[in-house]
Amino acid sequence: MVLQTLRRQPFVLDYAIRMEQTFFESGQKGFTGHRHVELERDSRSSRMVGGETEDLSHGENLAMLPPAVRSLLRRTPTVAPIPHRSLIAVTGSQASQFLNGIVSCPVSGPPNRHHFTAFLHAQGRVIYDIFLHAYTTEAGRPGYLIEYDSRPSQETPLLPLLKRYILRAKVRVADVSDQYDVWASWGSEKELHWETERQWSGAPSGVFETVWDPAGEWPWGHEPGVIRDRRAVGLGHRLLVRKGDIPSQTSTHDMGTPEDYLIHRILHGVPEGSIDIPSTLAFPMDSNLDIMGGLDFRKGCYVGQELTVRTYHKGVIRKRIFPVALSSSTENAIPPLEAGQDIKVVLSERGQGDAPRPRPRGTGKLLSSVKGVGLALLRLEHVNMVLKGSATFQLDVSSGSEQHQANVLPWIPSWWPISFEETDSG
């Protein structure tokens, strides 16, 4: 699948019309329209520069959202707890050097700025996607707090894994999950001053490397306990508070729930944790870690670097995680769905001479989902077919003793640096 700069093309308009009809036929409201960010190649460098300015304050830059999905957006400033998050403290004079050798982004200098990155295993698959919170201990020593998804997985728990890497490094690691809670806040006008236009450098493989302004502020921020969540435009802040306390933002924000945060994350197309990025199974680029700023292809050695860099230069990206809308093909509401279900590709037209066309290879996978929206790992060639109207995505849904089909409708966040060619490609 060849990725190109985003253009306003007739087949995208046709797709919006077809999606509107699909939602109307399934008893839901249709699309009111969509917007894409027009991108162009900067002739002076390899980076891609957006040419349209949008309001980034409340996630209004999401493209091709049907009203049934758009209604899930919270329009007021909101703060919500994030469950299933644990924290490990890494302290000592070599804390930065230690982490720099085992995570996928550079960690250098004293621990005074935050990061979003990942632990990979030797074959280049993701073990944990993580945040690094720069913090200072009660004794005044600088260090990092590793925030990660603590739900059980088939991989070794993170703390024993870190201890394997310590060897002679002058660091100490300790679980401090009983001392902190993690929250998210979004929708505040205060985010506008740092939510800048995104830039990427692209490779022929379809991999993108986030390009931050070297003269600007550190993208993830420095403020203790507050991370600027730059994984997506409009995602907001990530907050670290003492266990049992509530963030100071509750005085100016509505109090939300973990489900509100999940919906907010899904609508912005952001995978997170072991459900969306299964440990030791997911590749970092398939999981959009490159688009979200969690990978660096130019730093020195780290665990999993070889395959990751080889994919950047010589590989081909065939899958990505997309936000999707789920609509029932019957009058029944869609029940809660388990992650990992197959998403089938159904051809909507025949080949030359009305001859049956061969079924496309492979299936997609449903990841997190709630209230008719979700994230799905989809093959790019299949998404291209759906955009062009030659196929649809379907999911088997069981409701009691009955089984029916659900329509799975992907959309492309308007700030993403990718789009699809009109011609078929494998």
C-alpha positions in Angstrom: 0.0 0.0 0.0 1.4 3.3 -1.1 0.8 6.3 1.2 0.7 9.8 -0.2 0.0 13.3 0.9 -3.6 14.0 1.7 -5.7 15.5 -1.1 -9.4 16.3 -1.5 -10.4 13.7 -4.0 -13.8 12.7 -5.4 -13.8 9.2 -4.0 -13.5 10.6 -0.5 -16.7 12.6 -1.0 -18.4 9.5 -2.4 -17.3 7.6 0.7 -18.9 10.2 3.0 -22.2 10.0 1.0 -22.1 6.2 1.2 -21.4 6.3 4.9 -24.4 8.6 5.4 -26.6 6.2 3.5 -25.3 3.3 5.6 -26.0 5.0 8.9 -29.5 6.1 7.6 -30.3 2.5 6.6 -29.1 1.2 10.0 -31.4 3.5 11.9 -28.7 6.1 12.8 -28.2 9.7 11.6 -25.9 10.3 8.7 -22.8 12.4 8.1 -23.1 16.1 8.0 -19.8 16.5 6.1 -16.1 16.2 6.7 -12.9 18.1 6.6 -9.4 17.1 5.7 -6.1 18.9 6.4 -4.6 19.7 3.0 -0.9 18.6 3.1 1.9 19.5 0.8 5.5 18.4 0.4 8.0 21.0 1.5 10.5 21.2 -1.3 13.3 22.3 1.1 13.1 19.2 3.3 11.4 15.8 3.6 8.9 17.0 6.2 5.2 17.3 5.5 3.6 20.6 6.5 -0.1 21.1 7.0 -1.7 23.9 5.0 -4.9 24.4 6.9 -5.3 26.0 10.4 -8.0 24.4 12.6 -9.4 25.0 16.1 -7.4 22.5 18.2 -9.1 23.2 21.5 -12.0 20.7 21.6 -11.1 18.0 19.1 -13.1 19.7 16.3 -10.5 18.7 13.8 -11.7 15.1 13.7 -12.6 14.2 10.1 -15.6 12.4 8.8 -17.4 11.9 12.1 -21.2 11.0 11.8 -23.5 13.0 14.1 -24.2 9.8 16.0 -20.4 9.7 16.8 -19.9 13.4 17.0 -22.5 13.6 19.8 -20.1 11.6 22.0 -17.6 14.5 22.1 -17.6 16.4 25.4 -17.9 20.1 24.6 -16.8 21.4 28.0 -13.5 21.1 29.8 -13.3 17.7 31.4 -11.1 15.8 33.9 -11.3 12.1 34.3 -9.4 9.3 36.1 -7.5 6.7 34.0 -7.8 3.2 35.4 -5.3 0.3 35.2 -2.2 2.4 35.3 0.8 1.6 37.5 4.0 3.5 38.2 7.7 2.4 38.7 10.2 4.9 40.0 13.7 4.9 38.4 16.2 7.0 40.3 20.0 7.2 40.5 22.8 9.1 38.8 22.4 7.0 35.6 18.6 7.0 35.4 18.6 8.8 32.0 21.4 6.7 30.5 19.7 3.5 31.7 16.3 4.3 30.2 17.9 5.7 27.0 19.3 2.2 26.3 16.0 0.4 26.6 13.2 2.7 25.3 12.4 3.8 21.7 13.0 7.6 22.1 16.0 9.5 23.3 16.2 10.1 27.1 19.2 12.4 27.8 20.3 15.0 30.3 19.0 15.4 33.8 15.4 14.0 34.5 13.6 17.3 34.0 11.3 16.7 31.1 8.5 14.2 30.2 8.4 11.7 27.4 6.1 9.3 25.6 7.9 6.2 24.4 7.8 2.4 24.5 9.7 -0.7 25.5 10.2 -3.1 22.6 11.6 -6.7 22.7 14.5 -7.9 20.6 12.3 -8.7 17.6 10.9 -5.2 17.5 7.4 -5.8 18.9 5.9 -3.6 21.6 6.1 -4.8 25.2 4.7 -1.7 26.9 3.7 1.8 25.6 4.7 4.2 28.4 4.9 7.7 29.7 8.0 8.9 31.5 7.1 11.5 34.2 10.1 13.5 35.3 9.9 13.9 39.1 11.8 14.6 42.2 11.8 12.3 45.2 11.0 13.5 48.7 14.7 13.4 49.4 15.3 15.9 46.5 16.7 13.4 44.0 15.6 13.7 40.4 14.3 10.6 38.6 11.5 9.2 36.4 8.2 7.6 37.0 7.3 5.0 34.3 3.6 5.0 33.8 2.3 1.8 32.1 -0.8 -0.4 31.7 -0.8 -2.9 34.6 -3.4 -5.3 33.3 -2.1 -8.9 33.1 -0.4 -9.9 29.8 1.6 -12.8 28.6 4.8 -10.8 29.0 7.0 -10.6 32.1 5.8 -7.9 34.5 7.7 -4.6 33.9 9.5 -4.4 37.3 11.3 -7.8 37.0 12.0 -6.9 33.3 13.7 -3.7 34.3 15.8 -5.4 37.0 17.2 -7.7 34.3 18.7 -4.7 32.5 20.2 -2.9 35.5 23.4 -5.0 35.7 26.0 -2.4 36.9 24.0 0.7 36.2 23.7 3.2 39.1 20.0 3.1 39.3 17.2 1.9 41.6 13.8 0.8 40.6 10.7 0.5 42.8 7.0 0.1 42.4 5.2 3.3 43.6 1.7 2.6 42.2 0.3 2.9 45.7 1.4 6.5 45.9 -0.1 8.0 42.7 -3.2 8.1 40.5 -3.3 9.1 36.8 -5.9 11.5 35.4 -6.5 13.2 32.1 -7.9 16.6 31.4 -9.0 18.1 28.0 -11.0 20.9 26.4 -9.4 23.8 28.1 -8.4 27.0 26.2 -5.1 26.9 28.0 -4.0 24.0 25.7 -4.0 26.3 22.6 -0.7 27.9 23.3 1.3 24.6 23.0 -1.0 22.6 20.6 1.0 23.5 17.5 0.6 22.3 14.0 2.1 18.8 13.4 5.0 18.0 11.2 6.4 14.6 10.1 9.2 13.3 7.9 8.0 10.4 5.8 9.8 7.3 4.4 8.8 5.3 1.3 8.0 2.4 3.6 4.9 4.4 4.9 6.6 5.1 8.3 6.4 8.6 9.7 8.7 10.3 12.1 7.4 13.2 14.2 9.4 16.4 13.7 9.3 18.7 16.7 10.5 22.3 16.4 14.0 22.3 17.8 13.6 26.0 18.7 10.3 25.5 20.4 9.3 24.2 23.8 9.8 20.6 24.7 6.7 18.9 23.3 5.7 16.8 26.3 6.3 19.6 28.8 8.4 20.1 32.0 5.8 20.9 34.6 5.9 18.4 37.5 2.9 16.1 37.4 1.5 17.5 34.1 2.3 16.0 30.7 1.2 17.6 27.5 -0.3 14.7 25.7 0.9 15.2 22.1 -0.1 11.7 20.8 -3.0 13.4 19.0 -4.2 16.9 18.4 -6.7 18.0 21.1 -5.9 15.1 23.5 -5.2 17.4 26.4 -3.1 16.9 29.5 -2.1 13.8 31.5 -2.0 14.4 35.3 -0.2 12.7 38.2 -1.8 13.2 41.6 -1.2 11.7 45.0 -3.2 8.6 45.7 -6.7 9.4 46.8 -6.5 13.1 45.9 -8.3 14.8 43.0 -6.6 17.2 40.5 -6.9 20.9 41.0 -8.5 21.1 37.6 -11.8 19.8 39.1 -12.5 23.4 40.1 -12.7 24.5 36.4 -13.5 21.3 34.6 -16.4 18.9 34.6 -15.8 15.6 36.4 -15.8 12.7 33.9 -15.5 9.0 34.2 -13.0 6.4 32.9 -15.5 5.7 30.1 -15.4 9.4 29.1 -11.7 9.2 28.8 -11.9 6.0 26.7 -14.4 7.6 24.3 -12.2 10.8 24.1 -9.2 8.6 23.3 -11.0 6.5 20.7 -12.5 9.6 18.9 -8.9 10.9 18.5 -7.7 7.6 17.2 -5.2 6.9 20.0 -4.4 3.3 21.0 -3.2 2.8 24.6 -2.4 -0.2 26.8 -2.5 -3.9 26.4 -5.9 -4.1 24.8 -5.0 -1.9 21.9 -1.3 -2.7 21.7 -1.1 -6.4 22.8 2.2 -7.1 24.5 4.8 -8.9 22.3 2.3 -9.2 19.4 1.9 -5.6 18.1 4.5 -3.8 15.9 5.1 -0.2 16.9 4.3 1.3 13.4 1.1 -0.8 13.0 0.1 0.7 16.4 0.8 4.3 15.2 3.6 4.9 17.7 5.4 6.7 14.9 2.6 9.1 14.2 2.0 9.7 17.9 5.7 10.7 18.5 6.7 7.6 20.4 9.6 6.4 18.1 12.9 7.9 17.1 14.7 6.3 14.1 17.9 8.2 14.6 18.9 7.6 18.2 21.6 5.1 19.2 21.2 1.5 20.1 18.2 0.3 22.2 16.4 -3.0 22.5 14.4 -3.7 19.3 16.1 -1.0 17.3 17.4 -3.2 14.5 14.1 -4.4 13.1 12.4 -1.0 13.8 14.9 1.0 11.8 15.1 -1.7 9.0 11.3 -1.4 8.6 11.6 2.4 8.4 14.2 2.2 5.6 13.3 -1.0 3.7 10.0 -2.3 4.9 6.3 -1.7 4.0 3.6 -0.7 6.5 0.5 -2.8 5.7 -1.6 -2.2 8.8 -2.6 0.7 11.0 -5.0 1.2 13.9 -8.0 3.3 12.9 -11.0 4.8 14.8 -14.2 3.1 13.7 -17.9 3.6 14.1 -20.0 0.5 14.7 -23.6 0.3 13.5 -26.0 -2.7 13.7 -27.5 -4.2 10.5 -30.7 -4.8 12.5 -32.9 -2.9 14.9 -31.0 -4.4 17.8 -28.5 -2.3 19.7 -24.8 -3.4 19.6 -24.0 -5.2 22.9 -20.6 -4.8 24.5 -17.9 -6.4 22.3 -14.8 -8.2 23.3 -11.5 -7.1 21.9 -9.8 -9.4 19.4 -12.9 -10.2 17.3 -12.3 -10.5 13.5 -13.4 -7.8 11.2 -14.2 -9.2 7.8 -13.9 -7.5 4.4 -17.0 -8.0 2.2 -16.7 -7.1 -1.5 -19.5 -4.9 -2.7 -19.1 -5.3 -6.4 -18.1 -8.0 -8.9 -15.2 -8.1 -11.3 -15.2 -8.0 -15.1 -18.0 -10.0 -16.7 -19.8 -10.2 -13.3 -17.2 -12.9 -12.3 -16.8 -13.3 -8.5 -13.8 -11.6 -7.2 -11.4 -13.4 -4.9 -11.9 -12.5 -1.2 -9.2 -10.1 0.1 -6.6 -11.8 2.2 -6.6 -11.3 6.0 -9.0 -9.8 8.4 -8.9 -6.8 10.8 -9.1 -6.9 14.6 -11.4 -5.0 16.9 -9.6 -3.5 19.8 -11.2 -1.2 22.5 -14.8 -0.3 21.9 -17.6 1.4 23.7 -21.0 3.1 22.8 -20.7 2.3 19.1 -17.2 3.5 18.5 -13.9 1.7 18.8 -10.4 1.2 17.5 -9.5 -1.5 15.0 -6.3 -2.8 13.5 -7.0 -2.8 9.7 -5.0 -3.6 6.6 -4.4 -0.5 4.6 -5.4 -2.1 1.3 -8.7 -3.0 2.8 -9.3 0.6 4.1 -8.5 1.8 0.6 -11.1 -0.5 -0.9 -13.7 0.7 1.7 -12.9 4.4 0.9 -13.4 3.7 -2.8 -16.7 1.9 -2.2 -15.6 -1.6 -3.5 -15.9 -3.2 -0.1 -17.3 -2.9 3.4 -16.1 -4.0 6.9 -18.4 -6.3 8.9 -18.3 -7.8 12.3 -20.3 -10.8 13.7 -22.3 -9.8 16.7 -24.2 -12.1 19.1 -27.2 -10.9 21.0 -28.7 -13.6 23.1 -29.5 -16.5 20.8 -29.4 -14.3 17.7 -26.4 -13.5 15.6 -26.2 -10.6 13.1 -23.7 -8.4 11.3 -22.5 -5.0 12.4 -21.1 -2.5 10.0 -17.6 -1.2 10.8 -17.0 2.2 9.4 -13.4 3.6 9.7 -12.5 7.3 9.5 -9.2 9.1 9.2 -8.4 11.8 11.8 -7.9 15.0 9.7 -4.5 15.8 11.3 -2.9 12.4 10.3 -0.2 12.6 7.7 -1.6 9.7 5.6 -4.2 9.1 2.9 -4.9 6.6 0.2 -4.4 6.4 -3.5 -7.3 6.0 -5.8 -5.7 3.0 -7.5 -5.6 -0.5 -6.0 -2.3 -1.5 -4.5 -1.2 -4.5 -2.4 
